[in-house]
Amino acid sequence: MFLKKLAVPFAFAAVAGAAHAAAPMAKSQAPGFYRMALGDFEVTVLNDGTIDLPMEKLLHQKPDKTIKALGENFLKTPVETSVNAFLVNTGAKLVLIDTGAGGLFGPTLGNLVKSLKAAGYEPEQVDEIYITHLHGDHVGGLGAQDKPLFPNAVVRMDKRDAEYFLSKENLEKASGDAKGNFQGPISSVSGYAGKVKPFDGNTELVPGVRASSSFGHTPGHTTYVVESKGQKLVLIGDLMHNAAVQFPDPGVTIQFDSDSKAAMAQRKAAFAEAAKQGYWMGAAHLPFPAIGHLRAEGKGYEFYPVNYSVPR
């Protein structure tokens, strides 16, 4: 009799266990945003998604060496690589630095607006958009042909990138897949008539946010420096693409550079200054949330990601 009484609750437990085990896999990720204070400013990192990159083919060193470095960091190729943008609220202006890929690079990207809304903002609130360079994974999120996603924003980038990537003459000269290098940016900015305002080199854009030329990856590649109350964050765009390889050896360049030698020099200078001065550094393709500190380590650097914290 005692065993019969025990059998009933065990039977219920087995059914309940089976029900929980049958719950479907979510197979999705939460919208990606991370917020931190910078002096009187508030910075929110927005993740646009990830893209798989065959780093052993893209990075300019022996493939075996790349694969070994990735393995030491528990990674394998192709590397699932973050695409990030940065939202800076100065209190007077809401500034978005880069916009992600939009619809230019497939279904694993194009999540910036979802991340923006999850962070508590609407696209209509963005006042200014600063583009590090006009590759599709940085400018595609502006919108598609004549359909701006940020209708009230002014869009700014270095004039050298604007002259190169937004040139219909360069588009006509390009052939095959190379046409996409121009079609994407031209389509993305098409809805911002009268609001695309290129600048020339080092420029203060709004109080506390300035453009700093870092030409090489593209003709007008730009770093953005954000400063408030003695705190500093330097956003280096595409001066680096893979932390496992390029922090230990900043001399490794990548196929995407228009001028590899210049890009390498800019990367080395950026890393050295960040390590020496100890300020925050962020990059578009660092693993989300893509902000941290650098410390010199031998001939290279060690990256220390931001410690998770709640704004107070």
N, C-alpha and C positions, 0 to 999 in steps of 0.2 A: 504493500500500500504506500509506504514511504517513497519508494522508487517511482511509483506512478505519479505522485504529487510533484516530485522533482522534474519529471519529464515535461510538464506543461510549461514552466518558465524557460527551460532550456530550448524548447521548440520555438517559443516566441523570440528568444535571443537569436536563434539561428535564422529565422525569417527576417528579423530586423537587420542582422549582419548582411544577409544576402541583398537586401534592398539598398543598403549603403554602398556595397561593393559594385552595384549595378549603375550607380550615378555616372552620367556621361562625362567624359573629359572635356574641359573647357576649351583647350587648344587655342587660347588667345591670351594676350598680355594686357595689363592695365594701361590706360593712357599714361605716357611718361612725362612727368614734370617734377622738378626738384627746385625748391626755393631756398634762397639764402640772403641774408642781409649783407650789404657792403656800405659801411658808413650809414648815410641817410638814404641810400638807394636800396631797392629790392631787386634782386636778380633771380629770374626763373629760367632754368634750363628746360627746353622743350625737345622731346625726342620725336623725330619724324618716322622712326622705324629703323630697320637694318637692311643691309645689302651684303650678299656673299661676294667676297673678293678673293681671287686666286693669287695670294700675295707672293707665292714662289715664282709666279710668272711676271708679276707687276714690279716687284722691287728689284733694283739693279744690283744684285749680288748673286752668288751661286745659290741655286734653288735648295740644295741640301743644307746650306747654312741658315736660310730662312726657315725651313721646316724644323731644324734643330731648335732655333730660337723660339718658335711658336710652341713646340713641344715642351720646352722648359717652363712655359707659361700656361701649360695645360690647354693649349689651343691646337687646332689642326686646320689645314687649308681645305676648302676655301674658308676664310675667316668671316664670321658674321660680324659685320662692321657697322657701328652706330652712325647715324646721321643726326646731328644735333643743331639746334638754333638756340639763341639766347635772348630773353626778354628783359629789358632794363626799365624799371619804373623809377624815374628820377624824382617823382613827386609833381613835376610840371609836365613831363612828356613820357609817353609810353613808346619805347624804342625797341624794335625787333631787329636782331642782327642775324641775317640769313633766314631762309624760309623753308628749307628742306626741298624735296624733289617734286612735290605735287604728284601729277600723273605721269611724269617723264621716265620713271625707272621701275615701274611694275608694282604689284600689289603689296609688297613688304614695306614700301615707303608710302609717303603721302598722308601721314597721320598727324601733321603738325597742328592743324586746326582742332582736332579732337583733343590733343594735349593742351592746347591753349585754353579751350573751353573748360576742360577738367581743372585747370589752374585758376579758373574764376574770371576769365576775360572773354570778350567777344572780339572778332576781327575788326569790327567798326571802331573799337577803342584805340587801335594802334595808330599813333601819330606819324612815326617815322620808321622807315625800313632801310637798314644799311646792309649792303651786300659785300661780303669779303671778296668774291669774284664770281664771274658769270658762268660757271659750270652748272649743269642742269640740276644737280643735287643741292644747290644752294639758292637757286633763283626760281626753280620750277614751282615752288609753293606760292608764288605771287598770284597765280591763277592761269587760266587757259586763254585762248584767243578772245580778246576784248571782254573778258570776264574777270575783273579784279576781285580777289578774295578779301582785300583790305581797302575798301573803297575810299577811306578818308586819309590814307597814308601818302606821304611823299616818299619816293624811292631814290636812294642815293648810292653811288658806287664811284670808283675812280674812273676818270674819263678815258684812260687807256683801255680798260676792259670794255667800256661802253663803245668806244670807237671800233674795237676789234670784233666783239661778239654780236653787236647790234647792227653790223654793217650788211646791208643787202648785197653789196658788191662781193663781200667775202662769202656770203651764202651762195651766190651764183657761181663763184669760182670753185667751191668745194664740190667733191664728188662722193657718191656712195654714202656710207655711214657718217662720213665727216660732215655732211649737211646738217645732221642732228645737233652738232655743236653750236650751230647758229639758229636753227629753227626753234629749238626749245627756248632759249633766252628771248628771242624776238617775240614769240607768242606770249611768253610769260609777262613781259612788260607792256604788251599792246594795250591793255586796259587802263594804263596810267598816263594817258595823254596829258601833257603839260605838268605832270607831277614827277617825271623822271629828271633828276637834277644831279648830273655828275659833278664831282669835285676834282681838283688837281692836286694830288699828293697830300702831304700832311695838312690836316684841316680840323679845327674844332667845329663840331657839327651842332651840338647842344652843350650847355654847361655841364661838364663832367664826363663827356663822351667825345673822344677825338679819333680821327683816322690817322694811322701811321703806315706809311708806304712800306710794303714788303714784297716788291715785285720779283717775279721769278716763276712761281708756280703758274701764273698767268701774267700777261703784260701789265695788269693793274692790280694784282693781288694786294689786299689791304688787311692790316691788323687793326683791331679796334681796342682802344685803351679806355677803361671805365674807372673813374676815381671819385671817391667821396670820403671826406673826413679822414684823410690819410690812408685809406684802404684802397687797394688797386687790384683790378682784374684785367688781364691782357688776353684777348681772344684772338688766337693766331690762325683761325680758318684752316686752310689746307697746307700749312707749313709742315704738317706731319700727318701720316695716315695709319701707322701701325705702332702701337706703344711697345710691343714685345721686341721689335727690331730696331726702331729708330731712336728710342731713348738710350739703349746701350751703345748704339752707333749712329749718331746724327749724320754721318757721311753717306748713309744709304739713301739713294734717291728713288723716285718712282716714275713709271711710264707716263703718268698724267701730267708731269711738269712740262711746261713749254720751254723753260730754260733750266735744266737740272742743276747746272753749276750755280746759278744765281739763287735758286730755291734752297740748295744745300747751305749756302752762305747765310741766307736769312734764317734758316732753321737753327744753325749753330749759334748765331748771334742771339736769337730769341731764347734758346735754352740757357745759354750762359748768363744772360741778364736776369732771367727768372730765378735761376739758382742763386745768383749773387745777391739779389735784392729781396728774395723771399716772398714776393707777391703771388697772388693767385694767378693761375693760368688755365685757360680753357681752349678746347679745340673741337672742331666739327666732328672728327672721327675718333676721338677718345671714347672708350666705353662709357656709356651713360652712368652717372650724371656729368661726366666730362669736365670736371673742374678739380684742381688739386695744386700741389706744390711740387717743385723740382729740387733735387739735391744732387750735386756733383758726386759721381761714383766712378772712380778710376778714369777711363777715357770717355765715359758716357755719363748717364744720369739715371737716377731712380725717381719714379713718380709716386707721390703719396696722395691718393684720392681724398677728396673732402670727406670728413667724418659726418655721418648722417646726424642732422640736428633739426630741432623745431624752432622756427623764428620766434623771437620773444620781443 
